[in-house]
């Protein structure tokens, strides 16, 4: 079953935003070539300036984890986090079919 990865970043400075842009484009374009990548969208928050949300959908959580932990991605992501001065935040979601059934415990590694 497909999973969606929610990636949240906050950019507090215009200079940082200019440096960050090309790195985010690199992450997206390289993710698109990964096995299991389905789609991705980036959103800019309308009521919280500088906050960005990426929704990236993958065939399986294992596909995302392979990309997440690849040296190629970690290299770019480390530069992103260094520019932001904080760690990028991630959340992992799967579609709910037939109603909400609470599940406890983290499925990511």
PDB file as gemmi writes it, atoms N, CA and C in Angstrom:
CRYST1    1.000    1.000    1.000  90.00  90.00  90.00 P 1                      
ATOM      1  N   UNK A   1       0.840  -1.175   0.000  1.00  0.00           N  
ATOM      2  CA  UNK A   1       0.000   0.000   0.000  1.00  0.00           C  
ATOM      3  C   UNK A   1       0.888   1.242   0.000  1.00  0.00           C  
ATOM      4  N   UNK A   2       0.513   2.235  -0.786  1.00  0.00           N  
ATOM      5  CA  UNK A   2       1.287   3.474  -0.894  1.00  0.00           C  
ATOM      6  C   UNK A   2       1.354   4.202   0.446  1.00  0.00           C  
ATOM      7  N   UNK A   3       2.438   4.925   0.642  1.00  0.00           N  
ATOM      8  CA  UNK A   3       2.614   5.738   1.846  1.00  0.00           C  
ATOM      9  C   UNK A   3       2.950   7.161   1.422  1.00  0.00           C  
ATOM     10  N   UNK A   4       2.547   8.103   2.265  1.00  0.00           N  
ATOM     11  CA  UNK A   4       2.893   9.505   2.019  1.00  0.00           C  
ATOM     12  C   UNK A   4       3.829   9.977   3.116  1.00  0.00           C  
ATOM     13  N   UNK A   5       4.859  10.660   2.707  1.00  0.00           N  
ATOM     14  CA  UNK A   5       5.837  11.216   3.626  1.00  0.00           C  
ATOM     15  C   UNK A   5       5.597  12.716   3.663  1.00  0.00           C  
ATOM     16  N   UNK A   6       5.386  13.252   4.861  1.00  0.00           N  
ATOM     17  CA  UNK A   6       5.184  14.683   5.044  1.00  0.00           C  
ATOM     18  C   UNK A   6       6.504  15.268   5.540  1.00  0.00           C  
ATOM     19  N   UNK A   7       7.039  16.200   4.781  1.00  0.00           N  
ATOM     20  CA  UNK A   7       8.325  16.819   5.101  1.00  0.00           C  
ATOM     21  C   UNK A   7       8.062  18.295   5.366  1.00  0.00           C  
ATOM     22  N   UNK A   8       8.481  18.766   6.540  1.00  0.00           N  
ATOM     23  CA  UNK A   8       8.208  20.152   6.922  1.00  0.00           C  
ATOM     24  C   UNK A   8       9.517  20.888   7.179  1.00  0.00           C  
ATOM     25  N   UNK A   9       9.608  22.069   6.559  1.00  0.00           N  
ATOM     26  CA  UNK A   9      10.788  22.919   6.747  1.00  0.00           C  
ATOM     27  C   UNK A   9      10.332  24.350   6.980  1.00  0.00           C  
ATOM     28  N   UNK A  10      11.084  25.071   7.800  1.00  0.00           N  
ATOM     29  CA  UNK A  10      10.803  26.476   8.029  1.00  0.00           C  
ATOM     30  C   UNK A  10      12.026  27.288   7.631  1.00  0.00           C  
ATOM     31  N   UNK A  11      11.821  28.246   6.723  1.00  0.00           N  
ATOM     32  CA  UNK A  11      12.887  29.106   6.226  1.00  0.00           C  
ATOM     33  C   UNK A  11      12.657  30.483   6.819  1.00  0.00           C  
ATOM     34  N   UNK A  12      13.597  30.948   7.627  1.00  0.00           N  
ATOM     35  CA  UNK A  12      13.421  32.201   8.357  1.00  0.00           C  
ATOM     36  C   UNK A  12      14.141  33.400   7.734  1.00  0.00           C  
ATOM     37  N   UNK A  13      14.861  33.161   6.647  1.00  0.00           N  
ATOM     38  CA  UNK A  13      15.705  34.224   6.100  1.00  0.00           C  
ATOM     39  C   UNK A  13      15.696  34.157   4.575  1.00  0.00           C  
ATOM     40  N   UNK A  14      15.557  35.299   3.924  1.00  0.00           N  
ATOM     41  CA  UNK A  14      15.486  35.355   2.466  1.00  0.00           C  
ATOM     42  C   UNK A  14      16.786  34.879   1.807  1.00  0.00           C  
ATOM     43  N   UNK A  15      17.915  35.207   2.402  1.00  0.00           N  
ATOM     44  CA  UNK A  15      19.206  34.770   1.862  1.00  0.00           C  
ATOM     45  C   UNK A  15      19.308  33.260   1.902  1.00  0.00           C  
ATOM     46  N   UNK A  16      18.887  32.675   3.011  1.00  0.00           N  
ATOM     47  CA  UNK A  16      18.887  31.209   3.154  1.00  0.00           C  
ATOM     48  C   UNK A  16      17.956  30.595   2.115  1.00  0.00           C  
ATOM     49  N   UNK A  17      16.803  31.204   1.900  1.00  0.00           N  
ATOM     50  CA  UNK A  17      15.831  30.689   0.928  1.00  0.00           C  
ATOM     51  C   UNK A  17      16.451  30.597  -0.466  1.00  0.00           C  
ATOM     52  N   UNK A  18      17.235  31.595  -0.841  1.00  0.00           N  
ATOM     53  CA  UNK A  18      17.873  31.598  -2.164  1.00  0.00           C  
ATOM     54  C   UNK A  18      18.890  30.469  -2.302  1.00  0.00           C  
ATOM     55  N   UNK A  19      19.607  30.177  -1.229  1.00  0.00           N  
ATOM     56  CA  UNK A  19      20.576  29.079  -1.250  1.00  0.00           C  
ATOM     57  C   UNK A  19      19.879  27.725  -1.169  1.00  0.00           C  
ATOM     58  N   UNK A  20      18.765  27.695  -0.474  1.00  0.00           N  
ATOM     59  CA  UNK A  20      18.035  26.456  -0.246  1.00  0.00           C  
ATOM     60  C   UNK A  20      17.325  25.955  -1.502  1.00  0.00           C  
ATOM     61  N   UNK A  21      16.791  26.869  -2.293  1.00  0.00           N  
ATOM     62  CA  UNK A  21      16.012  26.509  -3.473  1.00  0.00           C  
ATOM     63  C   UNK A  21      16.644  25.446  -4.361  1.00  0.00           C  
ATOM     64  N   UNK A  22      17.884  25.641  -4.814  1.00  0.00           N  
ATOM     65  CA  UNK A  22      18.503  24.644  -5.686  1.00  0.00           C  
ATOM     66  C   UNK A  22      18.679  23.277  -5.018  1.00  0.00           C  
ATOM     67  N   UNK A  23      18.888  23.263  -3.713  1.00  0.00           N  
ATOM     68  CA  UNK A  23      19.035  21.984  -3.009  1.00  0.00           C  
ATOM     69  C   UNK A  23      17.713  21.225  -2.980  1.00  0.00           C  
ATOM     70  N   UNK A  24      16.621  21.948  -2.764  1.00  0.00           N  
ATOM     71  CA  UNK A  24      15.301  21.313  -2.755  1.00  0.00           C  
ATOM     72  C   UNK A  24      14.972  20.769  -4.142  1.00  0.00           C  
ATOM     73  N   UNK A  25      15.329  21.525  -5.180  1.00  0.00           N  
ATOM     74  CA  UNK A  25      15.115  21.051  -6.554  1.00  0.00           C  
ATOM     75  C   UNK A  25      15.923  19.777  -6.793  1.00  0.00           C  
ATOM     76  N   UNK A  26      17.149  19.725  -6.297  1.00  0.00           N  
ATOM     77  CA  UNK A  26      17.974  18.513  -6.426  1.00  0.00           C  
ATOM     78  C   UNK A  26      17.316  17.327  -5.744  1.00  0.00           C  
ATOM     79  N   UNK A  27      16.844  17.536  -4.514  1.00  0.00           N  
ATOM     80  CA  UNK A  27      16.191  16.443  -3.791  1.00  0.00           C  
ATOM     81  C   UNK A  27      14.992  15.917  -4.569  1.00  0.00           C  
ATOM     82  N   UNK A  28      14.158  16.823  -5.054  1.00  0.00           N  
ATOM     83  CA  UNK A  28      12.953  16.404  -5.782  1.00  0.00           C  
ATOM     84  C   UNK A  28      13.318  15.668  -7.065  1.00  0.00           C  
ATOM     85  N   UNK A  29      14.217  16.249  -7.860  1.00  0.00           N  
ATOM     86  CA  UNK A  29      14.534  15.632  -9.155  1.00  0.00           C  
ATOM     87  C   UNK A  29      15.201  14.274  -8.975  1.00  0.00           C  
ATOM     88  N   UNK A  30      16.016  14.129  -7.970  1.00  0.00           N  
ATOM     89  CA  UNK A  30      16.666  12.831  -7.739  1.00  0.00           C  
ATOM     90  C   UNK A  30      15.697  11.817  -7.139  1.00  0.00           C  
ATOM     91  N   UNK A  31      14.770  12.280  -6.317  1.00  0.00           N  
ATOM     92  CA  UNK A  31      13.754  11.378  -5.754  1.00  0.00           C  
ATOM     93  C   UNK A  31      12.897  10.796  -6.879  1.00  0.00           C  
ATOM     94  N   UNK A  32      12.581  11.623  -7.869  1.00  0.00           N  
ATOM     95  CA  UNK A  32      11.722  11.181  -8.967  1.00  0.00           C  
ATOM     96  C   UNK A  32      12.305   9.987  -9.708  1.00  0.00           C  
ATOM     97  N   UNK A  33      13.611   9.818  -9.683  1.00  0.00           N  
ATOM     98  CA  UNK A  33      14.267   8.695 -10.353  1.00  0.00           C  
ATOM     99  C   UNK A  33      14.413   7.458  -9.491  1.00  0.00           C  
ATOM    100  N   UNK A  34      13.927   7.514  -8.259  1.00  0.00           N  
ATOM    101  CA  UNK A  34      14.087   6.388  -7.335  1.00  0.00           C  
ATOM    102  C   UNK A  34      12.969   5.361  -7.519  1.00  0.00           C  
ATOM    103  N   UNK A  35      13.327   4.098  -7.353  1.00  0.00           N  
ATOM    104  CA  UNK A  35      12.332   3.024  -7.407  1.00  0.00           C  
ATOM    105  C   UNK A  35      11.286   3.255  -6.325  1.00  0.00           C  
ATOM    106  N   UNK A  36      10.029   3.187  -6.710  1.00  0.00           N  
ATOM    107  CA  UNK A  36       8.943   3.323  -5.755  1.00  0.00           C  
ATOM    108  C   UNK A  36       8.400   4.728  -5.593  1.00  0.00           C  
ATOM    109  N   UNK A  37       9.064   5.739  -6.158  1.00  0.00           N  
ATOM    110  CA  UNK A  37       8.546   7.111  -6.062  1.00  0.00           C  
ATOM    111  C   UNK A  37       7.319   7.231  -6.946  1.00  0.00           C  
ATOM    112  N   UNK A  38       6.248   7.792  -6.392  1.00  0.00           N  
ATOM    113  CA  UNK A  38       5.018   7.961  -7.161  1.00  0.00           C  
ATOM    114  C   UNK A  38       4.760   9.418  -7.518  1.00  0.00           C  
ATOM    115  N   UNK A  39       4.794  10.301  -6.529  1.00  0.00           N  
ATOM    116  CA  UNK A  39       4.499  11.706  -6.788  1.00  0.00           C  
ATOM    117  C   UNK A  39       4.978  12.564  -5.625  1.00  0.00           C  
ATOM    118  N   UNK A  40       5.057  13.858  -5.869  1.00  0.00           N  
ATOM    119  CA  UNK A  40       5.433  14.784  -4.807  1.00  0.00           C  
ATOM    120  C   UNK A  40       4.867  16.165  -5.095  1.00  0.00           C  
ATOM    121  N   UNK A  41       4.505  16.869  -4.038  1.00  0.00           N  
ATOM    122  CA  UNK A  41       4.015  18.239  -4.147  1.00  0.00           C  
ATOM    123  C   UNK A  41       4.639  19.062  -3.034  1.00  0.00           C  
ATOM    124  N   UNK A  42       4.889  20.331  -3.318  1.00  0.00           N  
ATOM    125  CA  UNK A  42       5.413  21.245  -2.319  1.00  0.00           C  
ATOM    126  C   UNK A  42       4.395  22.350  -2.093  1.00  0.00           C  
ATOM    127  N   UNK A  43       4.153  22.671  -0.821  1.00  0.00           N  
ATOM    128  CA  UNK A  43       3.185  23.684  -0.443  1.00  0.00           C  
ATOM    129  C   UNK A  43       3.857  24.767   0.381  1.00  0.00           C  
ATOM    130  N   UNK A  44       3.421  25.996   0.178  1.00  0.00           N  
ATOM    131  CA  UNK A  44       3.867  27.130   0.978  1.00  0.00           C  
ATOM    132  C   UNK A  44       2.710  27.514   1.892  1.00  0.00           C  
ATOM    133  N   UNK A  45       2.974  27.631   3.179  1.00  0.00           N  
ATOM    134  CA  UNK A  45       1.936  27.946   4.156  1.00  0.00           C  
ATOM    135  C   UNK A  45       1.446  29.380   3.964  1.00  0.00           C  
ATOM    136  N   UNK A  46       0.137  29.558   3.924  1.00  0.00           N  
ATOM    137  CA  UNK A  46      -0.446  30.878   3.722  1.00  0.00           C  
ATOM    138  C   UNK A  46      -0.516  31.705   4.999  1.00  0.00           C  
ATOM    139  N   UNK A  47      -0.591  31.045   6.149  1.00  0.00           N  
ATOM    140  CA  UNK A  47      -0.728  31.791   7.404  1.00  0.00           C  
ATOM    141  C   UNK A  47       0.470  31.619   8.344  1.00  0.00           C  
ATOM    142  N   UNK A  48       1.565  31.100   7.834  1.00  0.00           N  
ATOM    143  CA  UNK A  48       2.797  30.991   8.633  1.00  0.00           C  
ATOM    144  C   UNK A  48       3.984  31.149   7.679  1.00  0.00           C  
ATOM    145  N   UNK A  49       4.367  32.373   7.457  1.00  0.00           N  
ATOM    146  CA  UNK A  49       5.403  32.728   6.495  1.00  0.00           C  
ATOM    147  C   UNK A  49       6.677  31.920   6.700  1.00  0.00           C  
ATOM    148  N   UNK A  50       7.190  31.405   5.600  1.00  0.00           N  
ATOM    149  CA  UNK A  50       8.452  30.676   5.624  1.00  0.00           C  
ATOM    150  C   UNK A  50       8.317  29.185   5.866  1.00  0.00           C  
ATOM    151  N   UNK A  51       7.101  28.711   6.119  1.00  0.00           N  
ATOM    152  CA  UNK A  51       6.918  27.276   6.349  1.00  0.00           C  
ATOM    153  C   UNK A  51       6.536  26.593   5.041  1.00  0.00           C  
ATOM    154  N   UNK A  52       7.207  25.485   4.765  1.00  0.00           N  
ATOM    155  CA  UNK A  52       6.964  24.714   3.553  1.00  0.00           C  
ATOM    156  C   UNK A  52       6.692  23.268   3.922  1.00  0.00           C  
ATOM    157  N   UNK A  53       5.800  22.657   3.159  1.00  0.00           N  
ATOM    158  CA  UNK A  53       5.399  21.281   3.392  1.00  0.00           C  
ATOM    159  C   UNK A  53       5.514  20.525   2.081  1.00  0.00           C  
ATOM    160  N   UNK A  54       6.173  19.391   2.125  1.00  0.00           N  
ATOM    161  CA  UNK A  54       6.282  18.524   0.953  1.00  0.00           C  
ATOM    162  C   UNK A  54       5.504  17.257   1.269  1.00  0.00           C  
ATOM    163  N   UNK A  55       4.668  16.853   0.331  1.00  0.00           N  
ATOM    164  CA  UNK A  55       3.989  15.565   0.452  1.00  0.00           C  
ATOM    165  C   UNK A  55       4.531  14.690  -0.667  1.00  0.00           C  
ATOM    166  N   UNK A  56       5.252  13.671  -0.271  1.00  0.00           N  
ATOM    167  CA  UNK A  56       5.921  12.766  -1.193  1.00  0.00           C  
ATOM    168  C   UNK A  56       5.270  11.392  -1.037  1.00  0.00           C  
ATOM    169  N   UNK A  57       4.797  10.820  -2.142  1.00  0.00           N  
ATOM    170  CA  UNK A  57       4.106   9.533  -2.072  1.00  0.00           C  
ATOM    171  C   UNK A  57       4.960   8.455  -2.727  1.00  0.00           C  
ATOM    172  N   UNK A  58       5.068   7.347  -2.000  1.00  0.00           N  
ATOM    173  CA  UNK A  58       5.921   6.224  -2.405  1.00  0.00           C  
ATOM    174  C   UNK A  58       5.102   4.945  -2.422  1.00  0.00           C  
ATOM    175  N   UNK A  59       5.523   4.028  -3.246  1.00  0.00           N  
ATOM    176  CA  UNK A  59       4.850   2.743  -3.364  1.00  0.00           C  
ATOM    177  C   UNK A  59       4.812   2.004  -2.020  1.00  0.00           C  
ATOM    178  N   UNK A  60       5.944   1.980  -1.337  1.00  0.00           N  
ATOM    179  CA  UNK A  60       6.057   1.292  -0.037  1.00  0.00           C  
ATOM    180  C   UNK A  60       6.979   2.106   0.861  1.00  0.00           C  
ATOM    181  N   UNK A  61       6.823   1.939   2.155  1.00  0.00           N  
ATOM    182  CA  UNK A  61       7.693   2.613   3.107  1.00  0.00           C  
ATOM    183  C   UNK A  61       9.152   2.203   2.896  1.00  0.00           C  
ATOM    184  N   UNK A  62       9.371   0.975   2.510  1.00  0.00           N  
ATOM    185  CA  UNK A  62      10.740   0.501   2.248  1.00  0.00           C  
ATOM    186  C   UNK A  62      11.395   1.284   1.116  1.00  0.00           C  
ATOM    187  N   UNK A  63      10.608   1.664   0.106  1.00  0.00           N  
ATOM    188  CA  UNK A  63      11.153   2.467  -1.001  1.00  0.00           C  
ATOM    189  C   UNK A  63      11.626   3.825  -0.487  1.00  0.00           C  
ATOM    190  N   UNK A  64      10.780   4.478   0.328  1.00  0.00           N  
ATOM    191  CA  UNK A  64      11.159   5.754   0.924  1.00  0.00           C  
ATOM    192  C   UNK A  64      12.397   5.594   1.790  1.00  0.00           C  
ATOM    193  N   UNK A  65      12.413   4.586   2.647  1.00  0.00           N  
ATOM    194  CA  UNK A  65      13.544   4.394   3.555  1.00  0.00           C  
ATOM    195  C   UNK A  65      14.846   4.177   2.796  1.00  0.00           C  
ATOM    196  N   UNK A  66      14.779   3.469   1.675  1.00  0.00           N  
ATOM    197  CA  UNK A  66      15.994   3.257   0.864  1.00  0.00           C  
ATOM    198  C   UNK A  66      16.518   4.609   0.365  1.00  0.00           C  
ATOM    199  N   UNK A  67      15.615   5.464  -0.120  1.00  0.00           N  
ATOM    200  CA  UNK A  67      16.009   6.797  -0.581  1.00  0.00           C  
ATOM    201  C   UNK A  67      16.446   7.670   0.594  1.00  0.00           C  
ATOM    202  N   UNK A  68      15.677   7.654   1.679  1.00  0.00           N  
ATOM    203  CA  UNK A  68      15.964   8.473   2.866  1.00  0.00           C  
ATOM    204  C   UNK A  68      17.379   8.218   3.392  1.00  0.00           C  
ATOM    205  N   UNK A  69      17.806   6.968   3.383  1.00  0.00           N  
ATOM    206  CA  UNK A  69      19.098   6.595   3.965  1.00  0.00           C  
ATOM    207  C   UNK A  69      20.223   6.480   2.940  1.00  0.00           C  
ATOM    208  N   UNK A  70      19.936   6.841   1.697  1.00  0.00           N  
ATOM    209  CA  UNK A  70      20.994   6.774   0.677  1.00  0.00           C  
ATOM    210  C   UNK A  70      22.022   7.883   0.924  1.00  0.00           C  
ATOM    211  N   UNK A  71      23.256   7.607   0.594  1.00  0.00           N  
ATOM    212  CA  UNK A  71      24.321   8.600   0.761  1.00  0.00           C  
ATOM    213  C   UNK A  71      24.045   9.840  -0.089  1.00  0.00           C  
ATOM    214  N   UNK A  72      23.490   9.635  -1.282  1.00  0.00           N  
ATOM    215  CA  UNK A  72      23.181  10.743  -2.179  1.00  0.00           C  
ATOM    216  C   UNK A  72      22.210  11.724  -1.498  1.00  0.00           C  
ATOM    217  N   UNK A  73      21.143  11.203  -0.928  1.00  0.00           N  
ATOM    218  CA  UNK A  73      20.151  12.055  -0.282  1.00  0.00           C  
ATOM    219  C   UNK A  73      20.691  12.678   0.996  1.00  0.00           C  
ATOM    220  N   UNK A  74      21.365  11.871   1.807  1.00  0.00           N  
ATOM    221  CA  UNK A  74      21.892  12.385   3.079  1.00  0.00           C  
ATOM    222  C   UNK A  74      22.850  13.541   2.860  1.00  0.00           C  
ATOM    223  N   UNK A  75      23.636  13.474   1.806  1.00  0.00           N  
ATOM    224  CA  UNK A  75      24.583  14.543   1.504  1.00  0.00           C  
ATOM    225  C   UNK A  75      23.854  15.864   1.246  1.00  0.00           C  
ATOM    226  N   UNK A  76      22.817  15.816   0.431  1.00  0.00           N  
ATOM    227  CA  UNK A  76      22.049  17.029   0.126  1.00  0.00           C  
ATOM    228  C   UNK A  76      21.264  17.475   1.356  1.00  0.00           C  
ATOM    229  N   UNK A  77      20.625  16.524   2.032  1.00  0.00           N  
ATOM    230  CA  UNK A  77      19.795  16.851   3.191  1.00  0.00           C  
ATOM    231  C   UNK A  77      20.614  17.482   4.312  1.00  0.00           C  
ATOM    232  N   UNK A  78      21.824  17.024   4.516  1.00  0.00           N  
ATOM    233  CA  UNK A  78      22.688  17.626   5.539  1.00  0.00           C  
ATOM    234  C   UNK A  78      22.955  19.093   5.235  1.00  0.00           C  
ATOM    235  N   UNK A  79      23.141  19.423   3.964  1.00  0.00           N  
ATOM    236  CA  UNK A  79      23.348  20.822   3.566  1.00  0.00           C  
ATOM    237  C   UNK A  79      22.085  21.644   3.809  1.00  0.00           C  
ATOM    238  N   UNK A  80      20.921  21.049   3.531  1.00  0.00           N  
ATOM    239  CA  UNK A  80      19.639  21.725   3.782  1.00  0.00           C  
ATOM    240  C   UNK A  80      19.507  22.043   5.265  1.00  0.00           C  
ATOM    241  N   UNK A  81      19.706  21.042   6.113  1.00  0.00           N  
ATOM    242  CA  UNK A  81      19.558  21.229   7.560  1.00  0.00           C  
ATOM    243  C   UNK A  81      20.571  22.245   8.096  1.00  0.00           C  
ATOM    244  N   UNK A  82      21.762  22.224   7.537  1.00  0.00           N  
ATOM    245  CA  UNK A  82      22.797  23.183   7.953  1.00  0.00           C  
ATOM    246  C   UNK A  82      22.350  24.619   7.626  1.00  0.00           C  
ATOM    247  N   UNK A  83      21.803  24.813   6.444  1.00  0.00           N  
ATOM    248  CA  UNK A  83      21.305  26.138   6.061  1.00  0.00           C  
ATOM    249  C   UNK A  83      20.142  26.584   6.947  1.00  0.00           C  
ATOM    250  N   UNK A  84      19.233  25.661   7.246  1.00  0.00           N  
ATOM    251  CA  UNK A  84      18.064  25.994   8.057  1.00  0.00           C  
ATOM    252  C   UNK A  84      18.410  26.199   9.525  1.00  0.00           C  
ATOM    253  N   UNK A  85      19.505  25.587   9.959  1.00  0.00           N  
ATOM    254  CA  UNK A  85      19.887  25.669  11.365  1.00  0.00           C  
ATOM    255  C   UNK A  85      19.059  24.753  12.245  1.00  0.00           C  
ATOM    256  N   UNK A  86      18.351  23.808  11.634  1.00  0.00           N  
ATOM    257  CA  UNK A  86      17.561  22.822  12.380  1.00  0.00           C  
ATOM    258  C   UNK A  86      17.300  21.615  11.494  1.00  0.00           C  
ATOM    259  N   UNK A  87      16.897  20.535  12.115  1.00  0.00           N  
ATOM    260  CA  UNK A  87      16.597  19.310  11.382  1.00  0.00           C  
ATOM    261  C   UNK A  87      15.240  19.420  10.690  1.00  0.00           C  
ATOM    262  N   UNK A  88      15.185  18.914   9.488  1.00  0.00           N  
ATOM    263  CA  UNK A  88      13.927  18.803   8.764  1.00  0.00           C  
ATOM    264  C   UNK A  88      13.046  17.795   9.496  1.00  0.00           C  
ATOM    265  N   UNK A  89      11.729  18.080   9.551  1.00  0.00           N  
ATOM    266  CA  UNK A  89      10.798  17.201  10.263  1.00  0.00           C  
ATOM    267  C   UNK A  89      10.070  16.299   9.267  1.00  0.00           C  
ATOM    268  N   UNK A  90       9.910  15.026   9.639  1.00  0.00           N  
ATOM    269  CA  UNK A  90       9.267  14.029   8.784  1.00  0.00           C  
ATOM    270  C   UNK A  90       8.126  13.349   9.535  1.00  0.00           C  
ATOM    271  N   UNK A  91       7.059  13.029   8.814  1.00  0.00           N  
ATOM    272  CA  UNK A  91       5.962  12.223   9.323  1.00  0.00           C  
ATOM    273  C   UNK A  91       5.580  11.237   8.226  1.00  0.00           C  
ATOM    274  N   UNK A  92       5.167  10.059   8.618  1.00  0.00           N  
ATOM    275  CA  UNK A  92       4.865   8.973   7.689  1.00  0.00           C  
ATOM    276  C   UNK A  92       3.388   8.604   7.812  1.00  0.00           C  
ATOM    277  N   UNK A  93       2.684   8.551   6.682  1.00  0.00           N  
ATOM    278  CA  UNK A  93       1.246   8.276   6.680  1.00  0.00           C  
ATOM    279  C   UNK A  93       0.909   7.210   5.648  1.00  0.00           C  
ATOM    280  N   UNK A  94      -0.141   6.445   5.968  1.00  0.00           N  
ATOM    281  CA  UNK A  94      -0.689   5.497   5.010  1.00  0.00           C  
ATOM    282  C   UNK A  94      -2.190   5.744   4.923  1.00  0.00           C  
ATOM    283  N   UNK A  95      -2.792   5.418   3.788  1.00  0.00           N  
ATOM    284  CA  UNK A  95      -4.231   5.641   3.651  1.00  0.00           C  
ATOM    285  C   UNK A  95      -5.014   4.791   4.657  1.00  0.00           C  
ATOM    286  N   UNK A  96      -6.118   5.331   5.125  1.00  0.00           N  
ATOM    287  CA  UNK A  96      -7.012   4.600   6.017  1.00  0.00           C  
ATOM    288  C   UNK A  96      -8.184   4.131   5.169  1.00  0.00           C  
ATOM    289  N   UNK A  97      -8.421   2.837   5.199  1.00  0.00           N  
ATOM    290  CA  UNK A  97      -9.507   2.260   4.426  1.00  0.00           C  
ATOM    291  C   UNK A  97     -10.548   1.706   5.398  1.00  0.00           C  
ATOM    292  N   UNK A  98     -11.802   2.095   5.216  1.00  0.00           N  
ATOM    293  CA  UNK A  98     -12.871   1.530   6.033  1.00  0.00           C  
ATOM    294  C   UNK A  98     -13.001   2.134   7.413  1.00  0.00           C  
ATOM    295  N   UNK A  99     -12.508   3.352   7.612  1.00  0.00           N  
ATOM    296  CA  UNK A  99     -12.641   4.008   8.906  1.00  0.00           C  
ATOM    297  C   UNK A  99     -11.316   4.086   9.634  1.00  0.00           C  
ATOM    298  N   UNK A 100     -11.328   4.826  10.709  1.00  0.00           N  
ATOM    299  CA  UNK A 100     -10.100   5.033  11.478  1.00  0.00           C  
ATOM    300  C   UNK A 100      -9.958   3.926  12.523  1.00  0.00           C  
ATOM    301  N   UNK A 101      -8.847   3.228  12.432  1.00  0.00           N  
ATOM    302  CA  UNK A 101      -8.518   2.197  13.418  1.00  0.00           C  
ATOM    303  C   UNK A 101      -7.191   2.610  14.036  1.00  0.00           C  
ATOM    304  N   UNK A 102      -7.207   3.024  15.299  1.00  0.00           N  
ATOM    305  CA  UNK A 102      -5.955   3.487  15.919  1.00  0.00           C  
ATOM    306  C   UNK A 102      -4.874   2.415  15.903  1.00  0.00           C  
ATOM    307  N   UNK A 103      -3.672   2.845  15.527  1.00  0.00           N  
ATOM    308  CA  UNK A 103      -2.496   1.982  15.554  1.00  0.00           C  
ATOM    309  C   UNK A 103      -1.428   2.714  16.337  1.00  0.00           C  
ATOM    310  N   UNK A 104      -0.758   2.019  17.228  1.00  0.00           N  
ATOM    311  CA  UNK A 104       0.253   2.637  18.054  1.00  0.00           C  
ATOM    312  C   UNK A 104       1.592   2.023  17.733  1.00  0.00           C  
ATOM    313  N   UNK A 105       2.633   2.864  17.767  1.00  0.00           N  
ATOM    314  CA  UNK A 105       3.985   2.410  17.449  1.00  0.00           C  
ATOM    315  C   UNK A 105       4.422   3.029  16.127  1.00  0.00           C  
ATOM    316  N   UNK A 106       5.702   3.236  15.981  1.00  0.00           N  
ATOM    317  CA  UNK A 106       6.256   3.882  14.796  1.00  0.00           C  
ATOM    318  C   UNK A 106       6.695   2.800  13.824  1.00  0.00           C  
ATOM    319  N   UNK A 107       6.325   2.955  12.551  1.00  0.00           N  
ATOM    320  CA  UNK A 107       6.662   1.962  11.532  1.00  0.00           C  
ATOM    321  C   UNK A 107       7.962   2.283  10.790  1.00  0.00           C  
ATOM    322  N   UNK A 108       8.451   3.520  10.914  1.00  0.00           N  
ATOM    323  CA  UNK A 108       9.665   3.894  10.184  1.00  0.00           C  
ATOM    324  C   UNK A 108      10.889   3.437  10.972  1.00  0.00           C  
ATOM    325  N   UNK A 109      12.030   3.482  10.283  1.00  0.00           N  
ATOM    326  CA  UNK A 109      13.251   3.074  11.007  1.00  0.00           C  
ATOM    327  C   UNK A 109      14.131   4.222  11.318  1.00  0.00           C  
TER     328      UNK A 109                                                      
END                                                                             
